[in-house]
Amino acid sequence: MTVPFFCLPVWWSIGRVLDRFLVGSRISPIAVVTGSILSIGCIALLIALLSASAIDQRDLTPFMGGLVLWSVAFGIFPGSWLLGRRRTAKADELGR
C-alpha cells in the first residue's frame, strides 16, 4: 500500500525530465548523473539475478520485471540528455 507513495518522487522527476526534453530546455547534469547511476545499478542487479543459481533465481524471478522497468525509467535521464544534445547539434548544423 505504501510503495506507490515512495515511487511518486521518482515518477515526478522522470516526468520533469521528459517535459524538459520535449520542450527542448536543458536537463540538469545532477539528474543525468543520478539517473545514469541508478539505471546502471538496476542493470547490474538484473544481470546478477540472471546469473544467480537456479534456487535463488526461483525466489527472485518476481523482481525481474521491476528491475527492467526501473532500468528503463532511470535510463530516460541520460537518454533524454543524449538525444537533446544530438538535436541541439543538428539544429546548429542547420543554422537555427
Residue pairs with C-beta under 8 A, 6 or more apart in sequence:
10 73
13 31
14 73
14 76
14 77
16 31
17 27
17 31
17 35
17 76
17 77
17 80
18 76
18 80
20 26
20 27
20 80
21 27
21 80
21 83
21 84
24 84
24 87
24 88
26 84
27 77
27 80
27 81
27 84
31 77
32 77
32 78
32 81
34 77
35 74
35 75
35 76
35 77
35 78
36 74
36 77
36 78
38 70
38 74
39 70
39 71
39 74
39 75
39 77
39 78
42 67
42 70
42 71
42 74
43 71
45 67
46 64
46 67
46 68
46 71
49 57
49 60
49 61
49 63
49 64
49 67
50 57
50 64
52 60
